Amino acid sequence: MNAFSRRSLLRVGLFGSATLATAGLLGSLSGCSAEGPANGFIMLRDSDLPLLRRVTRVVLQGAVPEAKMPAAVQGTLHNLDQGLAHVSPALYRQVSQLFDLLALPVTRGPLTGIWGSWEQAGDEAVEAFLRRWENSSLALLRQGHAALLQMIQMAWYGRSESWQHCGYPGPPSI
């Protein structure tokens, strides 16, 4: 069992306090936000799309030829949107808060290491952010990583174009 040093305990406490304060601020802001769904989407907002486009593109690398990547990303986001339209309001609020946390510049930089816009982030920076969260000592970041990747992967593998890549012949036909 690892013992916490005073310094690491203070660092975790400070980070946790800042995260909770930011989450509280985001919760109060998102309650007042009138931002509706982006054009062509049911649940995903304009502020969610830059983050999701960049992360989805990195997650799909190797599974999609570069020429087909824009259509695959867009289709995956539409599948993700359809999935979010069928979750409980409480779960959707949590997902929205995760997206807000990753989209707002004041929280994006310190939490992800991506200080500029998502559109300008290179693949290496997005991969580093995903690795950082996956291997974080903070359970909240590991859970955020798992949730983000699972949503994207479920949306991708729900599309028939992904089946050939993984050897799935498709659903049984009657």
Residue pairs with C-beta under 8 A, 6 or more apart in sequence:
4 12
12 137
12 138
15 138
16 138
19 140
22 101
22 106
22 107
23 97
23 101
26 97
26 100
26 101
26 104
26 107
27 97
29 100
30 93
30 96
30 97
30 100
35 45
35 46
35 47
36 45
37 43
37 44
37 45
37 81
38 44
38 45
38 46
38 48
38 49
40 78
41 77
41 78
41 81
42 81
42 82
42 84
42 85
43 81
43 84
43 85
43 92
44 52
44 77
44 80
44 81
44 84
45 96
45 99
47 99
47 100
47 103
48 96
48 99
48 103
49 77
50 103
50 117
50 118
50 119
51 99
51 102
51 103
51 118
52 77
52 80
52 99
52 152
53 73
53 77
53 118
53 119
54 118
54 119
54 121
54 126
55 126
55 130
55 148
55 152
56 73
56 76
56 77
56 152
56 156
57 69
57 73
57 123
57 126
58 123
58 126
58 127
58 130
59 149
59 152
59 153
59 156
60 69
60 72
60 73
60 76
60 156
61 123
63 156
63 162
63 165
64 72
64 165
68 161
72 156
72 159
72 161
75 159
75 161
76 152
76 155
76 156
76 159
77 155
79 154
79 155
79 156
79 158
79 159
80 151
80 152
80 154
80 155
83 151
83 154
83 155
83 158
84 92
84 95
87 95
95 147
95 151
98 144
98 147
98 148
101 107
101 108
101 111
101 144
102 108
102 111
102 112
103 118
105 115
108 114
108 115
108 118
109 115
111 141
112 129
112 132
112 133
113 125
113 128
113 129
113 132
114 121
114 125
114 126
114 129
130 145
130 149
132 141
133 141
133 142
133 144
133 145
134 142
134 145
135 142
136 142
136 145
156 162
157 163
157 166
160 170
162 168
163 169
163 170
